[in-house]
Amino acid sequence: MRKTRLKSSLSLTLAIPMIALSVTACGGNNNDSGTNANSGAANTTNSTNANAGKNDSSAPKEATLSFLSAWNGGGAGFPQDQENNPVAKAVKEKTGVSLKLESITTSEVEKLNTIFASDTVPDIVNAPYWSTTGGEGQVIKKAAMEGQLLDLTPYLDKYPNVKKLMTQGVAKDFAEFDLNSPDLEGKQYVIPMQTPDGTPESIHNWNYGLYARGDILKALNVNAADIDTEEKLADLLTKIKAGNFKDISGKPVIPSGTMHNGWDYSQFLSGWSDYNISDFREEDGKLIHWTQSKDQEARLLYMRKLITNGLFDPEAFSNTDTTANEKLATGKLAVFGAQSMIGELQKTLYKSNPDMQYELLGPMKNKSGNIVTQVEKPGRSGFPVIFLSAKIKDPDAALRLIDYLNSDEGRLLAYWGIEGKDYTMTDGKPTWVADVKKQFDDNPDVKRDEGLNYLSGSFMGAFSSEVTWPIPDDQKTQWEKLEASYSKRLPIQIIDKVSATYLERDWPKYQDFRDKTASLNFDEEFRKACYAKSDAEALKILHGIQDKFKSAGVDDMAAYVSEKAAARDDIGW
C-alpha cells in the first residue's frame, strides 16, 4: 500500500510532498515492558488481549469481519487467498477473527462519501486522515459526529495495545487539534496507524524524489547527482527527447511523468519548496498563505514548459494505477517523480531489463539551496487511521484483532510469519529461514501470498520494524541496499515546532472562510492552467483561483496567524 500525503488536503497537495502508498509501515513498540526498540530484541512472551471475548477457556470467539482499505491501489499487498494463507490462519487461531478484504482503485474521498451516504460502512476501514479540516479526514470526522463511527473511548482500557496507539508517535499539535478535536467532545473514533515509535530513527523515509533510467543517463554521459535544479532537469529531459530512446517494447520513451493521478508531480517543482510544516510562508517580510505565494507563477510556467515542449507525460494527471504501473514496468518513463517504486520495479523492469535500473537524481535543491527531502515533526502529523462502523456487531472482535497485532507476538507474526517455518529466533531476534528468504527475494509475490504484507501496512502503529529488527548489511537484498542508499542521500529533517496552521482555527472568521473555500480546488485549477492555450491564459486561471481565496479572506487570516505566532516561540512555518 503506497502512502501518499499528496492526495490529502489542498495545502498538502502542493505545499508538502509526501502520501501515497507503500507496503512497508512505520510505527513503534507496544506498551509491554519487555520490548526495547533500540535493542532490536523482541519479547514474544508478553501478554495481550488476544483472547478477550472468548466464548470458552480454550479458544477465542470466532468472527468474520469486513475490512476496507480505502486507498487507491491499497489492495496490492493482499494475499490471493484471503482466509487460508498461513498468517491469516494463525491470526484466526489467536484472535478468532477472519477478514474479508476489499480495496479501491478510485478516489479515497469519493469512496468514503459513498459508504457514509449509503450507510454501508464496512466493519473496519483503513483510510487517510491528514487533517479534519479538509479531504478524507473532514469526511471521517463528519461521519463520526453524525454517529456512523463507533466511539472507541469505552473500550480503550480493555485493549492496552490499542490505547497506546492513540498517543505514541503522534505529533502533539495534531493530537490536540485533529485527533482529539474539541468538536468530538472527548470521544475517540479513529486509531492512528503507521506512526513512529517515538524515536527519530523510527520515522519512515519514503524516499520521494526524481528517478531516471540508468541506461539513458549512461548513454548521455550524465551523472545523476549533477541534476539538482529545475534548469538542469529541463536540459536533461530535452536531451532525452532528442535521443530516440526506447522502452522494452521498442517504442519511444516519454521523457518524464508520474504514477497514478499525477502522483507526485510536485517533485518536478521542488525548487520552489522549502522545509515547511504549515500552510503559511514568509515572503518579503510578510506571512502569507501558500496559495498566494509568488512562487506559484514560476511553478506553473515551468510545468507548462515541460508539457508544451513534449517533456512530460500528457496523461500523467489521468493515469490509473494500472496504467502508471504498466509504464513503469516497461521503462516507458525516462524520468518519474514519486517514491522509488522498488516494490513494483523489482518484479518487472529490474527483472527483465536490469540495465534500465532507475537512479535517484540530485537530490534536487529547494529554494533555500538545501536538498529537497522529507520534513517531519518528532511525531507524525496526519497518518492512515482505522475506524469501526457504529453498526459493527462485534466490536470486541475487531479491537481484539488490532490489539493482538500490535503486541510483540502479533507483530512478529505479521512481519515474519510462522516461527520455525519462515523464521527462527536467535538472541531474541528473528532471522529468515534461508530457503524461505530466497523464495521471498526471488519473487515478492510469494511473500505477499503467505500473508506477510497486508497486516503490517494496515493494522499497526507506534512501531518501526527497521528499529526493532534492523537487518544486517550482509543479509539485505540488493533492493533493500538500494533503498537504504536513497535514504542515506535523503536524510529526514525534523522540525520540533507547532504548525502555524493550527493558529488559524481560532480566527473569528475561520468557519466563514472554510465555507467560502469548501468548493475551491487550487490543485485542480493549477492542473487546468498547465494545459491552457497560452501562458497568458494559464496565468489568468491561476490568478482567478488566487483571487477567490483572497475574496474569502485568506490575507486577513494570514495576518491573524502572524499576530498570534508573534506571541509564541514554538511556532513553525
Secondary structure, 3 states (H helix, E strand, C coil): CEEEHHHCCHHHHHHCCCEEECCCCCCCCCCCCCCECCCCECCCCCCCCCCCCCCCCCCCCCEEEEEEEEEECHHHHCCCCCCCCHHHHHHHHHHCEEEEEEEECCCHHHHHHHHHHCCCCCCEEEEEECCCCCHHHHHHHHHHHCCCECCCHHHHHHCHHHHHHCCCCECHHHHHHHHCCHHHCCCCCCEECCCCCCCHHHCCCCCCEEEEEHHHHHHCCCCHHHCCCHHHHHHHHHHHHHCCCECCCCCECEEEEECHHHCCHHHHHHHHCCCCCCCEEEECCEEEEHHHCCHHHHHHHHHHHHHHCCCCCCCCCCCCHHHHHHHHHCCCEEEEEECCCHHHHCCCHHHHCHHHCEEECCCCECCCCCECCCEECCCECCEEEEEEECCCCCHHHHHHHHHHHCCHHHHHHHHHCCECCCEEEECCEEEECHHHHHHHHHCHHHHHHCCCCHHHHHCCCCCCHHHHCCCCHHHCCHHHHHHHHHHHHCCCEECCCEEHHHHHHHCCCHHHHHHHHCCCCHHHHHHHHHCCCCHHHHHHHHHHHHHHHHHCCHHHHHHHHHHHHHCCCCEEC
